[in-house]
Amino acid sequence: MLLEPLRADPHAALASANPLAKLGAAATVMLVLFLAVDPVTPLVLLGAIAVAVRLSGIPPRALLVRSAPLLVAAIGASVVNGVFGGGGPSLVAGIATGLRLVAIALVGIVAFVTIDPTDLADALVQHLHAPPRFAVGALAAFRLLPIFATEWETIGLARRARGIDDGGGFLHRAASFRERSFTLLVAAIRRGVRLALAMDARGFAMLTCRTSARPQPFTDRDRVLLLAAAVASIGTVVLGEVLGTWRSLLGQG
């Protein structure tokens, strides 16, 4: 259940938005969440995040399942701050901490689940003029992460087939983990060297005469997304000021 793939609906309203617009909107909301230390601000922004989840086409059930460890950690942080802080203000601060953790994590999940790594690399090169070698290299590294997970399992099966990891206590398992990690590191370095040579052979190192096969236009819809994130964030702060609930990490309000 926790490993259930979390994917957004490609036909949802926010699915085809520019990756940079999604990251910018997420960063705007996260900034307010980082600064706020009251429980009202993250609670209001959680409502806006729920709307974003709906527009992103992310299955709510799958999102809740994958976020279950986060929710447990947030509850734990709230309890620890409330119980060991002492007094009513500490309880309120504990609840605010838990809500902030949940809101910040959900913003990141919604942003990155709806972003295709290839589109993000193209957008970085086209709009932020990131070095193509860096952008494509980072994309390749991201694509290799699932392969490393598969290789970790393969190494474990191979060791058990040879009778190396049969039984044993804690020290034996710790030594086995170290050896498997070293084997995976060596395999990753070899794979990275082969990938770098293949990319250079295909012209990824060339910085001139480069064209874009997949244009990532920044449209009015993307500007509306950024504006909506800014309005929601600033509006939440203004609402907190009006209600007298806004508390800033910087000591203002």
BALOBA-1460 file (C-alpha; in Angstrom, 3 decimals):
// residues 253
<rec num="1" residu="m" x="0.000" y="0.000" z="0.000"/>
<rec num="2" residu="l" x="2.752" y="2.457" z="0.941"/>
<rec num="3" residu="l" x="4.549" y="1.594" z="-2.289"/>
<rec num="4" residu="e" x="1.438" y="2.160" z="-4.387"/>
<rec num="5" residu="p" x="2.383" y="4.331" z="-7.382"/>
<rec num="6" residu="l" x="1.162" y="7.890" z="-7.026"/>
<rec num="7" residu="r" x="0.344" y="9.406" z="-10.398"/>
<rec num="8" residu="a" x="-1.642" y="12.407" z="-11.496"/>
<rec num="9" residu="d" x="-4.278" y="12.363" z="-14.204"/>
<rec num="10" residu="p" x="-2.561" y="13.619" z="-17.393"/>
<rec num="11" residu="h" x="-5.856" y="15.191" z="-18.487"/>
<rec num="12" residu="a" x="-6.346" y="17.203" z="-15.286"/>
<rec num="13" residu="a" x="-6.356" y="20.992" z="-15.318"/>
<rec num="14" residu="l" x="-2.883" y="21.388" z="-13.814"/>
<rec num="15" residu="a" x="-1.310" y="18.401" z="-15.558"/>
<rec num="16" residu="s" x="-0.107" y="20.309" z="-18.613"/>
<rec num="17" residu="a" x="1.039" y="23.445" z="-16.790"/>
<rec num="18" residu="n" x="4.667" y="24.461" z="-17.170"/>
<rec num="19" residu="p" x="6.884" y="22.674" z="-14.596"/>
<rec num="20" residu="l" x="8.487" y="25.963" z="-13.573"/>
<rec num="21" residu="a" x="5.052" y="27.444" z="-12.860"/>
<rec num="22" residu="k" x="4.227" y="24.484" z="-10.622"/>
<rec num="23" residu="l" x="7.519" y="24.810" z="-8.746"/>
<rec num="24" residu="g" x="7.074" y="28.567" z="-8.400"/>
<rec num="25" residu="a" x="3.540" y="28.172" z="-7.044"/>
<rec num="26" residu="a" x="4.693" y="25.494" z="-4.594"/>
<rec num="27" residu="a" x="7.622" y="27.644" z="-3.452"/>
<rec num="28" residu="t" x="5.309" y="30.610" z="-2.807"/>
<rec num="29" residu="v" x="2.986" y="28.582" z="-0.601"/>
<rec num="30" residu="m" x="5.905" y="26.883" z="1.175"/>
<rec num="31" residu="l" x="7.456" y="30.257" z="2.001"/>
<rec num="32" residu="v" x="4.355" y="31.365" z="3.902"/>
<rec num="33" residu="l" x="4.135" y="27.984" z="5.636"/>
<rec num="34" residu="f" x="7.753" y="28.217" z="6.731"/>
<rec num="35" residu="l" x="7.214" y="31.702" z="8.167"/>
<rec num="36" residu="a" x="3.879" y="31.014" z="9.887"/>
<rec num="37" residu="v" x="3.918" y="29.618" z="13.424"/>
<rec num="38" residu="d" x="0.169" y="29.825" z="14.088"/>
<rec num="39" residu="p" x="-2.295" y="26.983" z="13.404"/>
<rec num="40" residu="v" x="-4.756" y="29.061" z="11.356"/>
<rec num="41" residu="t" x="-2.435" y="29.791" z="8.420"/>
<rec num="42" residu="p" x="-1.582" y="26.153" z="7.548"/>
<rec num="43" residu="l" x="-5.196" y="25.151" z="8.177"/>
<rec num="44" residu="v" x="-6.458" y="27.681" z="5.619"/>
<rec num="45" residu="l" x="-3.744" y="26.775" z="3.124"/>
<rec num="46" residu="l" x="-4.621" y="23.097" z="3.496"/>
<rec num="47" residu="g" x="-7.971" y="24.008" z="1.953"/>
<rec num="48" residu="a" x="-6.171" y="25.574" z="-1.011"/>
<rec num="49" residu="i" x="-3.958" y="22.486" z="-1.273"/>
<rec num="50" residu="a" x="-7.079" y="20.295" z="-1.359"/>
<rec num="51" residu="v" x="-8.304" y="22.304" z="-4.351"/>
<rec num="52" residu="a" x="-4.906" y="21.845" z="-6.029"/>
<rec num="53" residu="v" x="-5.098" y="18.088" z="-5.439"/>
<rec num="54" residu="r" x="-8.504" y="18.066" z="-7.093"/>
<rec num="55" residu="l" x="-7.260" y="20.061" z="-10.086"/>
<rec num="56" residu="s" x="-4.132" y="17.909" z="-10.381"/>
<rec num="57" residu="g" x="-6.034" y="14.661" z="-10.740"/>
<rec num="58" residu="i" x="-4.172" y="12.918" z="-7.918"/>
<rec num="59" residu="p" x="-6.283" y="10.098" z="-6.393"/>
<rec num="60" residu="p" x="-7.097" y="11.267" z="-2.844"/>
<rec num="61" residu="r" x="-6.989" y="7.719" z="-1.451"/>
<rec num="62" residu="a" x="-3.533" y="7.027" z="-2.891"/>
<rec num="63" residu="l" x="-2.327" y="10.395" z="-1.605"/>
<rec num="64" residu="l" x="-3.568" y="9.633" z="1.912"/>
<rec num="65" residu="v" x="-1.971" y="6.185" z="1.876"/>
<rec num="66" residu="r" x="1.405" y="7.501" z="0.760"/>
<rec num="67" residu="s" x="1.174" y="10.372" z="3.262"/>
<rec num="68" residu="a" x="0.296" y="8.114" z="6.222"/>
<rec num="69" residu="p" x="3.858" y="8.093" z="7.674"/>
<rec num="70" residu="l" x="3.930" y="11.863" z="7.360"/>
<rec num="71" residu="l" x="0.638" y="12.216" z="9.220"/>
<rec num="72" residu="v" x="1.929" y="9.979" z="12.021"/>
<rec num="73" residu="a" x="5.125" y="12.041" z="12.265"/>
<rec num="74" residu="a" x="3.128" y="15.290" z="12.342"/>
<rec num="75" residu="i" x="0.892" y="13.977" z="15.130"/>
<rec num="76" residu="g" x="3.983" y="12.886" z="17.042"/>
<rec num="77" residu="a" x="5.564" y="16.320" z="16.678"/>
<rec num="78" residu="s" x="2.356" y="17.971" z="17.889"/>
<rec num="79" residu="v" x="2.130" y="15.710" z="20.935"/>
<rec num="80" residu="v" x="5.786" y="16.167" z="21.878"/>
<rec num="81" residu="n" x="5.617" y="19.961" z="21.596"/>
<rec num="82" residu="g" x="2.307" y="20.100" z="23.450"/>
<rec num="83" residu="v" x="3.155" y="17.717" z="26.290"/>
<rec num="84" residu="f" x="6.748" y="18.670" z="26.997"/>
<rec num="85" residu="g" x="6.319" y="22.368" z="26.289"/>
<rec num="86" residu="g" x="3.789" y="22.825" z="29.072"/>
<rec num="87" residu="g" x="0.853" y="25.197" z="29.071"/>
<rec num="88" residu="g" x="-1.774" y="26.183" z="26.553"/>
<rec num="89" residu="p" x="0.509" y="28.176" z="24.230"/>
<rec num="90" residu="s" x="2.760" y="25.128" z="23.803"/>
<rec num="91" residu="l" x="-0.228" y="23.001" z="22.841"/>
<rec num="92" residu="v" x="-1.237" y="25.550" z="20.197"/>
<rec num="93" residu="a" x="2.371" y="25.666" z="18.946"/>
<rec num="94" residu="g" x="2.423" y="21.867" z="18.764"/>
<rec num="95" residu="i" x="-0.749" y="21.790" z="16.683"/>
<rec num="96" residu="a" x="0.660" y="24.513" z="14.431"/>
<rec num="97" residu="t" x="3.870" y="22.525" z="13.939"/>
<rec num="98" residu="g" x="1.960" y="19.416" z="12.928"/>
<rec num="99" residu="l" x="-0.245" y="21.304" z="10.487"/>
<rec num="100" residu="r" x="2.779" y="23.042" z="8.963"/>
<rec num="101" residu="l" x="4.581" y="19.739" z="8.424"/>
<rec num="102" residu="v" x="1.557" y="18.212" z="6.733"/>
<rec num="103" residu="a" x="0.905" y="21.253" z="4.540"/>
<rec num="104" residu="i" x="4.534" y="21.672" z="3.436"/>
<rec num="105" residu="a" x="4.882" y="18.002" z="2.574"/>
<rec num="106" residu="l" x="1.588" y="17.909" z="0.669"/>
<rec num="107" residu="v" x="2.603" y="20.952" z="-1.365"/>
<rec num="108" residu="g" x="5.819" y="19.211" z="-2.360"/>
<rec num="109" residu="i" x="4.023" y="15.964" z="-3.199"/>
<rec num="110" residu="v" x="1.412" y="17.695" z="-5.364"/>
<rec num="111" residu="a" x="4.094" y="19.663" z="-7.209"/>
<rec num="112" residu="f" x="6.491" y="16.833" z="-7.950"/>
<rec num="113" residu="v" x="3.878" y="14.171" z="-8.717"/>
<rec num="114" residu="t" x="2.459" y="16.378" z="-11.474"/>
<rec num="115" residu="i" x="5.877" y="17.225" z="-12.962"/>
<rec num="116" residu="d" x="7.473" y="14.999" z="-15.565"/>
<rec num="117" residu="p" x="11.278" y="15.026" z="-15.107"/>
<rec num="118" residu="t" x="11.857" y="15.323" z="-18.845"/>
<rec num="119" residu="d" x="9.558" y="18.357" z="-19.074"/>
<rec num="120" residu="l" x="11.308" y="19.916" z="-16.082"/>
<rec num="121" residu="a" x="14.756" y="19.478" z="-17.663"/>
<rec num="122" residu="d" x="13.507" y="21.018" z="-20.918"/>
<rec num="123" residu="a" x="11.918" y="23.937" z="-19.063"/>
<rec num="124" residu="l" x="15.095" y="24.607" z="-17.086"/>
<rec num="125" residu="v" x="17.132" y="24.808" z="-20.277"/>
<rec num="126" residu="q" x="14.600" y="26.850" z="-22.274"/>
<rec num="127" residu="h" x="13.474" y="29.397" z="-19.676"/>
<rec num="128" residu="l" x="16.188" y="29.537" z="-16.988"/>
<rec num="129" residu="h" x="19.012" y="28.824" z="-19.438"/>
<rec num="130" residu="a" x="20.438" y="26.054" z="-17.271"/>
<rec num="131" residu="p" x="23.465" y="24.289" z="-18.784"/>
<rec num="132" residu="p" x="22.106" y="21.483" z="-20.985"/>
<rec num="133" residu="r" x="24.752" y="19.069" z="-19.724"/>
<rec num="134" residu="f" x="23.699" y="19.675" z="-16.124"/>
<rec num="135" residu="a" x="19.956" y="19.454" z="-16.851"/>
<rec num="136" residu="v" x="20.172" y="16.277" z="-18.942"/>
<rec num="137" residu="g" x="22.615" y="14.707" z="-16.491"/>
<rec num="138" residu="a" x="20.278" y="15.380" z="-13.577"/>
<rec num="139" residu="l" x="17.389" y="13.934" z="-15.588"/>
<rec num="140" residu="a" x="19.376" y="10.782" z="-16.328"/>
<rec num="141" residu="a" x="20.281" y="10.393" z="-12.647"/>
<rec num="142" residu="f" x="16.636" y="10.753" z="-11.656"/>
<rec num="143" residu="r" x="15.614" y="8.113" z="-14.192"/>
<rec num="144" residu="l" x="18.172" y="5.690" z="-12.728"/>
<rec num="145" residu="l" x="16.738" y="5.722" z="-9.194"/>
<rec num="146" residu="p" x="14.183" y="2.922" z="-9.832"/>
<rec num="147" residu="i" x="16.962" y="0.841" z="-11.405"/>
<rec num="148" residu="f" x="19.048" y="1.144" z="-8.236"/>
<rec num="149" residu="a" x="16.138" y="-0.186" z="-6.183"/>
<rec num="150" residu="t" x="15.870" y="-3.177" z="-8.513"/>
<rec num="151" residu="e" x="19.629" y="-3.763" z="-8.366"/>
<rec num="152" residu="w" x="19.536" y="-3.693" z="-4.559"/>
<rec num="153" residu="e" x="17.000" y="-6.518" z="-4.586"/>
<rec num="154" residu="t" x="19.001" y="-8.434" z="-7.196"/>
<rec num="155" residu="i" x="22.172" y="-8.193" z="-5.110"/>
<rec num="156" residu="g" x="20.297" y="-9.502" z="-2.089"/>
<rec num="157" residu="l" x="18.881" y="-12.460" z="-4.045"/>
<rec num="158" residu="a" x="22.314" y="-13.272" z="-5.448"/>
<rec num="159" residu="r" x="23.880" y="-13.256" z="-1.978"/>
<rec num="160" residu="r" x="21.174" y="-15.521" z="-0.585"/>
<rec num="161" residu="a" x="21.581" y="-17.889" z="-3.537"/>
<rec num="162" residu="r" x="25.264" y="-18.190" z="-2.590"/>
<rec num="163" residu="g" x="24.381" y="-18.803" z="1.062"/>
<rec num="164" residu="i" x="25.991" y="-15.546" z="2.236"/>
<rec num="165" residu="d" x="22.928" y="-13.950" z="3.829"/>
<rec num="166" residu="d" x="21.327" y="-17.077" z="5.302"/>
<rec num="167" residu="g" x="20.393" y="-16.357" z="8.927"/>
<rec num="168" residu="g" x="22.721" y="-14.562" z="11.282"/>
<rec num="169" residu="g" x="22.245" y="-12.023" z="14.034"/>
<rec num="170" residu="f" x="22.266" y="-8.238" z="14.081"/>
<rec num="171" residu="l" x="26.008" y="-7.925" z="13.470"/>
<rec num="172" residu="h" x="25.794" y="-10.269" z="10.500"/>
<rec num="173" residu="r" x="22.905" y="-8.264" z="9.004"/>
<rec num="174" residu="a" x="24.807" y="-5.003" z="9.558"/>
<rec num="175" residu="a" x="27.870" y="-6.398" z="7.788"/>
<rec num="176" residu="s" x="25.655" y="-7.684" z="4.979"/>
<rec num="177" residu="f" x="24.076" y="-4.251" z="4.584"/>
<rec num="178" residu="r" x="27.531" y="-2.645" z="4.335"/>
<rec num="179" residu="e" x="28.673" y="-5.142" z="1.707"/>
<rec num="180" residu="r" x="25.491" y="-4.799" z="-0.326"/>
<rec num="181" residu="s" x="25.796" y="-1.008" z="-0.195"/>
<rec num="182" residu="f" x="29.391" y="-1.161" z="-1.430"/>
<rec num="183" residu="t" x="28.393" y="-3.494" z="-4.263"/>
<rec num="184" residu="l" x="25.578" y="-1.140" z="-5.267"/>
<rec num="185" residu="l" x="27.952" y="1.851" z="-5.133"/>
<rec num="186" residu="v" x="30.429" y="0.137" z="-7.462"/>
<rec num="187" residu="a" x="27.627" y="-0.793" z="-9.856"/>
<rec num="188" residu="a" x="26.271" y="2.779" z="-9.777"/>
<rec num="189" residu="i" x="29.707" y="4.256" z="-10.566"/>
<rec num="190" residu="r" x="30.197" y="1.866" z="-13.482"/>
<rec num="191" residu="r" x="26.720" y="2.628" z="-14.804"/>
<rec num="192" residu="g" x="27.313" y="6.353" z="-14.427"/>
<rec num="193" residu="v" x="30.603" y="6.203" z="-16.346"/>
<rec num="194" residu="r" x="28.998" y="4.247" z="-19.199"/>
<rec num="195" residu="l" x="26.060" y="6.666" z="-19.275"/>
<rec num="196" residu="a" x="28.362" y="9.717" z="-19.342"/>
<rec num="197" residu="l" x="30.367" y="8.272" z="-22.236"/>
<rec num="198" residu="a" x="27.183" y="7.421" z="-24.140"/>
<rec num="199" residu="m" x="25.760" y="10.918" z="-23.579"/>
<rec num="200" residu="d" x="28.981" y="12.594" z="-24.732"/>
<rec num="201" residu="a" x="29.054" y="10.339" z="-27.800"/>
<rec num="202" residu="r" x="25.536" y="11.516" z="-28.673"/>
<rec num="203" residu="g" x="26.469" y="15.184" z="-28.422"/>
<rec num="204" residu="f" x="25.014" y="16.095" z="-25.011"/>
<rec num="205" residu="a" x="28.251" y="17.865" z="-24.115"/>
<rec num="206" residu="m" x="27.952" y="20.291" z="-27.024"/>
<rec num="207" residu="l" x="26.819" y="23.739" z="-25.875"/>
<rec num="208" residu="t" x="26.335" y="25.308" z="-29.327"/>
<rec num="209" residu="c" x="23.822" y="24.757" z="-32.105"/>
<rec num="210" residu="r" x="21.356" y="23.107" z="-29.703"/>
<rec num="211" residu="t" x="17.634" y="23.003" z="-30.470"/>
<rec num="212" residu="s" x="14.650" y="21.927" z="-28.368"/>
<rec num="213" residu="a" x="12.702" y="18.875" z="-29.473"/>
<rec num="214" residu="r" x="10.024" y="19.411" z="-26.799"/>
<rec num="215" residu="p" x="9.130" y="23.114" z="-26.375"/>
<rec num="216" residu="q" x="7.811" y="24.057" z="-22.946"/>
<rec num="217" residu="p" x="5.894" y="27.326" z="-23.471"/>
<rec num="218" residu="f" x="5.073" y="29.568" z="-20.538"/>
<rec num="219" residu="t" x="1.438" y="30.478" z="-21.197"/>
<rec num="220" residu="d" x="-1.170" y="32.708" z="-19.587"/>
<rec num="221" residu="r" x="-2.460" y="29.662" z="-17.691"/>
<rec num="222" residu="d" x="0.940" y="29.333" z="-16.020"/>
<rec num="223" residu="r" x="0.884" y="32.998" z="-15.050"/>
<rec num="224" residu="v" x="-2.611" y="32.514" z="-13.603"/>
<rec num="225" residu="l" x="-1.298" y="29.571" z="-11.563"/>
<rec num="226" residu="l" x="1.501" y="31.690" z="-10.116"/>
<rec num="227" residu="l" x="-0.920" y="34.534" z="-9.433"/>
<rec num="228" residu="a" x="-3.397" y="32.187" z="-7.735"/>
<rec num="229" residu="a" x="-0.653" y="30.825" z="-5.470"/>
<rec num="230" residu="a" x="0.435" y="34.353" z="-4.571"/>
<rec num="231" residu="v" x="-3.148" y="35.487" z="-3.908"/>
<rec num="232" residu="a" x="-3.844" y="32.443" z="-1.726"/>
<rec num="233" residu="s" x="-0.636" y="32.937" z="0.252"/>
<rec num="234" residu="i" x="-0.931" y="36.695" z="0.717"/>
<rec num="235" residu="g" x="-4.682" y="36.427" z="1.340"/>
<rec num="236" residu="t" x="-4.059" y="33.924" z="4.121"/>
<rec num="237" residu="v" x="-1.583" y="36.266" z="5.783"/>
<rec num="238" residu="v" x="-4.008" y="39.200" z="5.472"/>
<rec num="239" residu="l" x="-6.820" y="37.083" z="6.898"/>
<rec num="240" residu="g" x="-4.612" y="36.141" z="9.823"/>
<rec num="241" residu="e" x="-3.772" y="39.784" z="10.455"/>
<rec num="242" residu="v" x="-7.464" y="40.728" z="10.406"/>
<rec num="243" residu="l" x="-8.407" y="37.915" z="12.776"/>
<rec num="244" residu="g" x="-5.360" y="38.554" z="14.957"/>
<rec num="245" residu="t" x="-4.097" y="34.962" z="14.566"/>
<rec num="246" residu="w" x="-1.065" y="35.540" z="12.316"/>
<rec num="247" residu="r" x="2.228" y="34.706" z="14.011"/>
<rec num="248" residu="s" x="5.498" y="34.904" z="12.121"/>
<rec num="249" residu="l" x="8.724" y="33.024" z="12.665"/>
<rec num="250" residu="l" x="10.462" y="36.367" z="12.295"/>
<rec num="251" residu="g" x="8.620" y="37.736" z="15.327"/>
<rec num="252" residu="q" x="6.315" y="40.030" z="13.380"/>
<rec num="253" residu="g" x="2.589" y="40.196" z="13.779"/>
